[in-house]
Amino acid sequence: MRNAGSPAVPGDLIFRGMTEHMQPDPTKTTTKRGARAASERAALDDAERLFEQEGGIPLDEAIAWVESWETPNELPMPRPRK
C-alpha cells in the first residue's frame, strides 16, 4: 500500500533495490574463497604430516569407539598405528 504523499516507484526499481545488497562483491568473494581454500589446504597438509608421523586409526575402530560413548561398556580411545 502506498502512502498518499509518497511517489510511485516502478516495481523493477524496488526489486533492484531489494536485491542489490544480495549481489556478491567479486573481490571479497574471491578473497574469501582463496582464504578458505588455503585454510583447507593447510589443514589437509597438517593431517597428512600427522598421519606420516603417528599413523592412523582404522575407521571401524573409530566408529566402534564413538558408538560406545555414554554406554556401560565405553571403549578406550583407539591408538594410532602405522
C-alpha positions as CSV (number, residue, x, y, z in Angstrom):
1,M,0.0,0.0,0.0
2,R,1.3,3.4,-1.0
3,N,1.3,6.4,1.4
4,A,-0.6,9.4,-0.1
5,G,2.4,11.6,0.0
6,S,5.0,9.2,-1.4
7,P,5.7,9.0,-5.1
8,A,5.0,5.8,-7.0
9,V,8.2,3.7,-7.6
10,P,8.2,1.2,-10.6
11,G,8.3,-2.4,-9.4
12,D,11.6,-3.2,-11.2
13,L,13.3,-0.4,-9.2
14,I,12.0,-1.8,-6.0
15,F,13.2,-5.2,-6.9
16,R,16.6,-4.0,-7.9
17,G,16.9,-2.0,-4.7
18,M,15.9,-5.0,-2.6
19,T,18.3,-7.4,-4.4
20,E,21.3,-5.1,-4.9
21,H,22.7,-5.9,-1.5
22,M,22.4,-9.7,-2.3
23,Q,24.9,-9.4,-5.2
24,P,28.3,-10.7,-4.1
25,D,31.2,-8.4,-4.3
26,P,33.6,-10.3,-6.6
27,T,36.7,-9.0,-4.9
28,K,35.5,-10.1,-1.4
29,T,34.1,-13.4,-2.7
30,T,37.4,-14.3,-4.4
31,T,39.4,-13.3,-1.4
32,K,37.2,-15.3,1.0
33,R,37.3,-18.4,-1.3
34,G,41.1,-18.1,-1.7
35,A,41.5,-17.8,2.1
36,R,39.2,-20.7,2.7
37,A,41.0,-22.9,0.1
38,A,44.3,-22.0,1.7
39,S,43.0,-22.8,5.1
40,E,41.6,-26.1,4.0
41,R,44.8,-27.0,2.2
42,A,46.8,-26.2,5.4
43,A,44.5,-28.4,7.4
44,L,45.0,-31.3,5.0
45,D,48.7,-30.8,5.0
46,D,48.7,-30.9,8.8
47,A,46.6,-34.1,8.8
48,E,49.0,-35.7,6.2
49,R,52.0,-34.8,8.3
50,L,50.4,-36.2,11.5
51,F,49.5,-39.4,9.7
52,E,53.0,-39.8,8.4
53,Q,54.5,-39.3,11.9
54,E,52.0,-41.2,14.1
55,G,49.9,-43.4,11.7
56,G,46.2,-43.6,11.7
57,I,43.2,-45.2,13.4
58,P,41.2,-47.7,11.3
59,L,37.7,-46.3,10.6
60,D,35.8,-49.3,12.0
61,E,37.7,-48.9,15.4
62,A,36.9,-45.2,15.4
63,I,33.2,-45.8,14.7
64,A,33.0,-48.5,17.4
65,W,34.7,-46.2,19.9
66,V,32.3,-43.3,19.2
67,E,29.3,-45.5,19.3
68,S,30.3,-46.8,22.7
69,W,30.2,-43.3,24.3
70,E,27.7,-42.9,27.1
71,T,27.2,-46.7,27.3
72,P,28.0,-49.0,30.2
73,N,30.8,-50.6,28.0
74,E,32.6,-47.5,26.8
75,L,35.7,-48.4,24.8
76,P,39.0,-46.8,25.3
77,M,40.2,-44.4,22.6
78,P,41.9,-46.5,19.8
79,R,45.6,-45.9,19.3
80,P,47.0,-44.7,16.0
81,R,49.2,-47.2,14.1
82,K,51.4,-47.1,11.1
